[in-house]
């Protein structure tokens, strides 16, 4: 039994060492040093302002390409050229936004959301079926009640209007 206990202790210490190694490699940061997405989003710099302005200009340009560009540039009369320009401007704007501190915070938020989704206990087939029927019954009851109220108020207003 002592041998089994020693074996379990060695496995536990190995697992702790591997976990510590993963934490020190930068994949995860300890809870005391981890910056939240809100803290990252609140920081700002001149680079962020420039990137936001570029993104806004690109998005405004994407909305105006279809209407105004064919009058100034002959190749823009082709619909596929306009679609390509609109997509290119939208992608450029998204890249600019992703490079800002707020974009980094959004990426952190998405990673945290993915971690939380892995923790979710999803309902099984029976639970889903049961909850669906409960929802349908409640909707039918509330709908019937609203129908009764509507008929009552129609009758009540009809007394005054004639």
C-alpha positions, -999 to 999 in steps of 0.1 A, spaced: 0 0 0 29 23 7 42 17 -28 9 27 -43 8 58 -21 43 67 -32 33 61 -69 3 84 -65 24 111 -48 49 110 -76 22 112 -103 7 142 -84 40 160 -81 47 153 -118 13 168 -128 19 198 -106 53 204 -122 38 201 -157 10 225 -148 36 249 -134 56 246 -165 26 254 -186 19 285 -165 54 297 -168 55 293 -206 30 321 -210 1 300 -221 -17 309 -189 -9 336 -164 -15 333 -127 -46 350 -113 -26 378 -96 -8 389 -128 -36 383 -153 -51 415 -168 -87 415 -175 -103 424 -208 -118 455 -192 -84 468 -180 -69 462 -215 -98 480 -231 -95 510 -209 -59 516 -219 -54 539 -248 -26 553 -270 -21 575 -300 -18 544 -321 -53 534 -310 -67 568 -321 -51 565 -355 -63 530 -360 -98 538 -350 -99 568 -374 -85 546 -402 -112 520 -395 -140 546 -394 -128 561 -427 -126 527 -443 -161 517 -432 -175 550 -444 -157 545 -477 -171 510 -480 -206 524 -476 -200 551 -503 -182 529 -529 -214 516 -545 -230 549 -550 -202 574 -558 -172 555 -572 -186 545 -606 -189 582 -615 -152 588 -608 -135 555 -618 -145 536 -649 -136 500 -637 -160 505 -607 -189 502 -631 -184 464 -628 -203 451 -598 -176 426 -589 -150 454 -586 -173 473 -563 -180 441 -542 -142 435 -540 -135 470 -529 -163 469 -502 -150 436 -488 -114 449 -489 -123 481 -470 -143 461 -445 -114 436 -439 -90 465 -436 -112 482 -410 -115 449 -390 -77 445 -391 -73 481 -379 -97 475 -351 -81 442 -341 -48 459 -336 -61 484 -311 -61 478 -273 -99 473 -275 -94 447 -302 -70 428 -280 -95 430 -252 -122 416 -275 -99 387 -284 -93 381 -247 -130 382 -241 -136 356 -269 -110 333 -254 -126 336 -220 -160 329 -235 -146 298 -252 -133 286 -218 -167 292 -202 -185 274 -230 -164 243 -223 -176 244 -187 -213 245 -197 -234 214 -190 -256 211 -220 -291 195 -216 -297 161 -230 -323 151 -255 -350 143 -229 -344 176 -210 -346 196 -243 -378 179 -252 -393 185 -218 -383 222 -217 -396 227 -253 -430 214 -244 -431 234 -212 -423 266 -232 -450 258 -258 -476 253 -231 -467 285 -213 -468 305 -246 -502 290 -254 -516 300 -219 -502 335 -221 -514 339 -257 -549 328 -246 -549 352 -217 -538 381 -240 -565 371 -264 -591 373 -236 -578 407 -225 -579 420 -261 -616 408 -265 -625 423 -232 -610 457 -240 -625 457 -275 -659 451 -259 -653 477 -232 -642 504 -257 -671 494 -280 -695 504 -252 -682 539 -253 -676 543 -290 -709 526 -300 
